[in-house]
């Protein structure tokens, strides 16, 4: 679906955002919905207007900011996605800035019920952040270099968790414990009560080609 409706590079970004929202609303578990809007935290701080907000539709109150845009409480938001029709240095910088603004809002740890649903004892206190591009003026490797440079300008908790270039690949993070032979994905952080063991974190470029959308969706789930 998302490939057959891939916006032409010259079309407006709003069309690209609609395609991603429609895809998610057709494929996410029905508990979750994707919309555009603004996020508010318990301190009444607001996010910028966000292209795609994935939120818990079963439990979240909805405040209508306008006819086209919702205002949603941060604690009910699972993920935010900034969508770009053409991903280049300027657009990835914009994506970083907006994702960081969302991640810096104050979030309450997930509930006991949601801990059971995830099968983990960890209490995540972060919102998953993605920069999603339909195409690019440059290579995936160059975008990874831009990401590495931008990481030096932001605190790690504000970094996007994933950068997606549709049909090309993903840029994300891997975690490897000292002495371990394998590497796992780095996921959003837990609360301060969780003792973080020593680990090495790597920026990873994966040339997934036609499977790029699949990796994005699995990590989002």
JOKASUL-V967781 format. One record per residue. PHI is phi in whole degrees, -180 to 180 (* if undefined). NEAR is the number of other C-alpha atoms within 8 Angstrom. D_CENTER is the distance of its C-alpha to the mean C-alpha in Angstrom with 1 decimal. Layout:
phi=PHI near=NEAR d_center=D_CENTER
phi=PHI near=NEAR d_center=D_CENTER
This chain:
phi=* near=5 d_center=20.1
phi=-69 near=8 d_center=17.2
phi=-76 near=5 d_center=19.5
phi=-72 near=5 d_center=22.6
phi=-108 near=7 d_center=21.1
phi=-55 near=9 d_center=19.5
phi=-63 near=10 d_center=20.3
phi=-64 near=5 d_center=23.0
phi=-53 near=7 d_center=22.0
phi=-84 near=4 d_center=24.2
phi=-76 near=9 d_center=22.8
phi=-67 near=7 d_center=21.0
phi=-60 near=9 d_center=17.3
phi=-60 near=6 d_center=17.7
phi=-65 near=9 d_center=18.8
phi=-63 near=15 d_center=15.7
phi=-61 near=12 d_center=13.6
phi=-62 near=8 d_center=16.2
phi=-63 near=12 d_center=16.0
phi=-66 near=11 d_center=12.3
phi=-62 near=11 d_center=13.0
phi=-63 near=9 d_center=16.3
phi=-59 near=10 d_center=15.0
phi=-65 near=10 d_center=12.7
phi=-70 near=11 d_center=15.7
phi=-87 near=6 d_center=18.0
phi=-123 near=6 d_center=16.4
phi=-69 near=10 d_center=14.5
phi=-52 near=5 d_center=17.0
phi=-64 near=6 d_center=18.9
phi=-63 near=8 d_center=18.0
phi=-109 near=12 d_center=14.6
phi=-132 near=12 d_center=14.4
phi=-115 near=12 d_center=12.2
phi=-148 near=11 d_center=13.6
phi=-104 near=12 d_center=13.6
phi=160 near=14 d_center=14.8
phi=-127 near=14 d_center=15.1
phi=-109 near=12 d_center=14.2
phi=-125 near=14 d_center=17.1
phi=-103 near=13 d_center=17.7
phi=-71 near=9 d_center=21.0
phi=-95 near=6 d_center=22.3
phi=66 near=6 d_center=22.0
phi=-82 near=8 d_center=19.6
phi=-115 near=9 d_center=17.5
phi=-85 near=12 d_center=14.3
phi=-67 near=9 d_center=14.8
phi=-60 near=7 d_center=14.7
phi=-114 near=13 d_center=11.2
phi=-60 near=12 d_center=11.0
phi=-136 near=15 d_center=9.2
phi=-117 near=14 d_center=9.1
phi=-98 near=12 d_center=9.3
phi=-135 near=12 d_center=12.2
phi=-81 near=12 d_center=15.2
phi=-74 near=8 d_center=17.8
phi=-78 near=6 d_center=20.7
phi=-120 near=6 d_center=20.7
phi=-89 near=10 d_center=19.1
phi=-71 near=6 d_center=21.6
phi=-125 near=8 d_center=20.8
phi=-108 near=7 d_center=22.2
phi=-85 near=8 d_center=22.8
phi=-76 near=9 d_center=22.3
phi=-159 near=6 d_center=23.8
phi=-63 near=6 d_center=24.6
phi=-101 near=5 d_center=21.5
phi=-142 near=11 d_center=19.0
phi=-103 near=14 d_center=18.4
phi=-114 near=12 d_center=18.1
phi=-125 near=14 d_center=16.3
phi=-71 near=13 d_center=16.8
phi=-56 near=12 d_center=14.0
phi=-63 near=8 d_center=15.3
phi=-98 near=10 d_center=14.7
phi=-97 near=13 d_center=11.0
phi=-91 near=10 d_center=8.8
phi=-154 near=12 d_center=5.3
phi=-127 near=16 d_center=4.9
phi=-134 near=13 d_center=4.8
phi=-99 near=13 d_center=7.6
phi=-108 near=13 d_center=10.1
phi=-127 near=13 d_center=13.1
phi=-70 near=14 d_center=16.2
phi=-131 near=11 d_center=17.3
phi=-97 near=15 d_center=15.3
phi=-136 near=10 d_center=17.6
phi=-60 near=8 d_center=18.2
phi=-64 near=7 d_center=18.3
phi=-73 near=10 d_center=15.2
phi=-70 near=13 d_center=13.0
phi=-64 near=9 d_center=14.7
phi=-64 near=8 d_center=13.9
phi=-62 near=10 d_center=10.2
phi=-58 near=12 d_center=10.5
phi=-60 near=8 d_center=12.8
phi=-75 near=12 d_center=10.8
phi=-63 near=17 d_center=7.7
phi=-61 near=12 d_center=10.5
phi=-62 near=11 d_center=12.4
phi=-71 near=12 d_center=10.1
phi=-71 near=12 d_center=9.9
phi=-80 near=8 d_center=13.6
phi=-66 near=12 d_center=14.6
phi=-85 near=9 d_center=16.7
phi=-118 near=10 d_center=15.5
phi=-83 near=6 d_center=18.1
phi=-57 near=9 d_center=17.7
phi=-60 near=10 d_center=17.2
phi=-74 near=7 d_center=20.6
phi=-60 near=6 d_center=23.1
phi=-62 near=6 d_center=22.7
phi=-73 near=8 d_center=19.0
phi=-60 near=13 d_center=19.9
phi=-64 near=9 d_center=22.4
phi=-67 near=7 d_center=20.0
phi=-83 near=6 d_center=17.8
phi=73 near=6 d_center=21.0
phi=-130 near=7 d_center=20.2
phi=-83 near=6 d_center=22.0
phi=-74 near=8 d_center=19.1
phi=-109 near=10 d_center=18.0
phi=-67 near=10 d_center=14.4
phi=-122 near=12 d_center=14.2
phi=-129 near=9 d_center=10.6
phi=-102 near=11 d_center=7.5
phi=-69 near=11 d_center=4.4
phi=-123 near=13 d_center=2.3
phi=-133 near=14 d_center=2.7
phi=-106 near=16 d_center=6.4
phi=-118 near=12 d_center=8.3
phi=-116 near=14 d_center=12.1
phi=-79 near=13 d_center=15.0
phi=-152 near=10 d_center=17.5
phi=-150 near=11 d_center=18.4
phi=-86 near=7 d_center=21.5
phi=-143 near=8 d_center=21.3
phi=-83 near=7 d_center=20.7
phi=-63 near=11 d_center=17.7
phi=-64 near=7 d_center=19.7
phi=-68 near=8 d_center=20.1
phi=-62 near=12 d_center=16.4
phi=-64 near=11 d_center=16.1
phi=-66 near=8 d_center=19.0
phi=-59 near=10 d_center=17.4
phi=-63 near=9 d_center=14.4
phi=-61 near=9 d_center=17.0
phi=-66 near=8 d_center=18.9
phi=-68 near=10 d_center=16.2
phi=-60 near=10 d_center=15.5
phi=-74 near=7 d_center=19.1
phi=-98 near=6 d_center=18.6
phi=-127 near=9 d_center=15.9
phi=-67 near=8 d_center=16.1
phi=-54 near=6 d_center=14.1
phi=-68 near=7 d_center=12.5
phi=-102 near=11 d_center=11.0
phi=-66 near=12 d_center=9.6
phi=-60 near=12 d_center=6.2
phi=-79 near=12 d_center=5.9
phi=-154 near=12 d_center=6.1
phi=-117 near=12 d_center=8.0
phi=-118 near=13 d_center=9.5
phi=-119 near=15 d_center=13.1
phi=-54 near=12 d_center=14.4
phi=70 near=10 d_center=17.7
phi=-117 near=11 d_center=17.6
phi=165 near=15 d_center=15.1
phi=-130 near=15 d_center=12.1
phi=-123 near=12 d_center=11.8
phi=-146 near=11 d_center=10.6
phi=-132 near=12 d_center=12.7
phi=-118 near=12 d_center=15.7
phi=-118 near=12 d_center=17.9
phi=-132 near=12 d_center=21.6
phi=-81 near=9 d_center=24.2
phi=-53 near=7 d_center=27.5
phi=87 near=4 d_center=29.9
phi=-80 near=7 d_center=27.4
phi=-93 near=5 d_center=27.6
phi=-119 near=5 d_center=24.2
phi=-133 near=9 d_center=20.6
phi=-117 near=7 d_center=17.7
phi=-72 near=8 d_center=13.9
phi=-89 near=9 d_center=12.7
phi=-113 near=5 d_center=10.7
phi=-56 near=10 d_center=10.0
phi=-70 near=8 d_center=13.5
phi=-95 near=11 d_center=16.3
phi=-74 near=10 d_center=18.9
phi=-69 near=5 d_center=21.6
phi=-79 near=4 d_center=24.1
phi=-88 near=7 d_center=22.5
phi=-78 near=5 d_center=24.4
phi=-83 near=4 d_center=22.2
phi=-75 near=4 d_center=24.4
phi=-60 near=6 d_center=24.9
phi=-160 near=8 d_center=22.5
phi=-104 near=8 d_center=21.7
phi=-115 near=9 d_center=18.2
phi=-122 near=7 d_center=17.9
phi=-79 near=10 d_center=15.6
phi=-120 near=8 d_center=15.9
phi=-102 near=11 d_center=16.2
phi=-121 near=7 d_center=16.6
phi=-85 near=8 d_center=18.6
phi=-85 near=11 d_center=17.8
phi=57 near=9 d_center=19.5
phi=-65 near=7 d_center=19.8
phi=-95 near=9 d_center=17.8
phi=-59 near=16 d_center=14.5
phi=-62 near=9 d_center=13.3
phi=-63 near=7 d_center=14.6
phi=-64 near=9 d_center=12.6
phi=-55 near=11 d_center=9.2
phi=-69 near=8 d_center=10.5
phi=-64 near=7 d_center=12.1
phi=-66 near=6 d_center=9.4
phi=-63 near=7 d_center=7.4
phi=-62 near=5 d_center=11.0
